[in-house]
Amino acid sequence: MHSTASASLASLWDEVTGTQPDPDLWVVIAALAAALVVVTPHGLWRLSRNAVTIAHEGGHGLVALLTGRTLTGIRLHSDTSGLTVSRGKPTGIGMILTAAAGYTAPPLLGLGGAALLGAGRITLLLWLATVLLVAMLVMVRNAYGALTVLLTGGTFVLVSWLAGPQVQAAFAYAAVWFLLLGGVRPAFELQAKRARGGAGDSDADQLSRLTHVPAGLWFFLFHAVSLCSLLGGGRWLLGL
C-alpha cells in the first residue's frame, strides 16, 4: 500500500515537473489575440483588470513577507482597486520593496510564466499559479476579494485537472500573454489619473515619500519593467 502511494506521488511529481510539447504557433498567436481582446476594450478591461489586481496585491503581500514584514490582510474591491496591509518598520528597504512590488508584479509574473512556457513547463505553470492563488486566498479579508480569487483559482484547477493537453497549453499561453499585456496598462492609467489631480496616495507617491525620489521616476521604473517584460516574454512565447 505504501509503495503504491509512493509510486502515485512520484508519478504526479514527474507529471508536474516534466516538460510538455510546445503548442503549434497558431495556438500561441490565438492566445495572444484572446489576451488582446480582454485587455484592450474598456468594457472587458474593466472586468479582466480584477485579475491584474490580484497579481498586484499579491506582489505587495509576497514581498512584504520576503522582507520580514507581517502581512495582516489583503482586500480586493469591485472597482478593481485593492489594499494590502502589513506591519513593520514604516521606512527602509523592506517598505520600499513592498511598495514597489505592486505595479511590477503582474509583468514580472508574466515574464516568469513565459520562461516556464518557453522551457515546456506548461503543467508546472498551472500548478504554481494555483498554489499562489490558494496562498493569497488565506490572506484575503473581504467577500468580493475572496470570490474573485476563488473564481480565478477554480479556473486554473478545472483546466489543470479536466482539460486536455492542447486546452491546457492554450489556456496557459493566454494567461501569460494576459499578464504581460495587462501589466502595461495600469501604470499609464494611474499616471493619467494623477495628471487629473486624482490618486494622490498612489504607490508612486508613497515611494516618492519613502525615497525622496520624484514619483515620475518611479513611473519610469514601472513602465520600463512592464514594457521590457512584454518584449522579453513575448520573444520566449513566440520561440524567437
VENZIFEN-V817703 format. One record per helix or strand. SS is the DSSP state (alpha for helix, beta for strand). FROM is the first residue (numbers start at 0). LEN is the number of residues. If there is no record, write none. Layout:
# VENZIFEN-V817703
ss: {SS:SS}
from: {FROM:FROM}
len: {LEN:LEN}
This chain:
# VENZIFEN-V817703
ss: {alpha:alpha:alpha:beta:beta:alpha:alpha:beta:alpha:alpha:alpha:alpha}
from: {1:24:41:69:81:92:121:139:142:164:202:214}
len: {16:16:25:7:6:26:18:1:20:31:9:24}
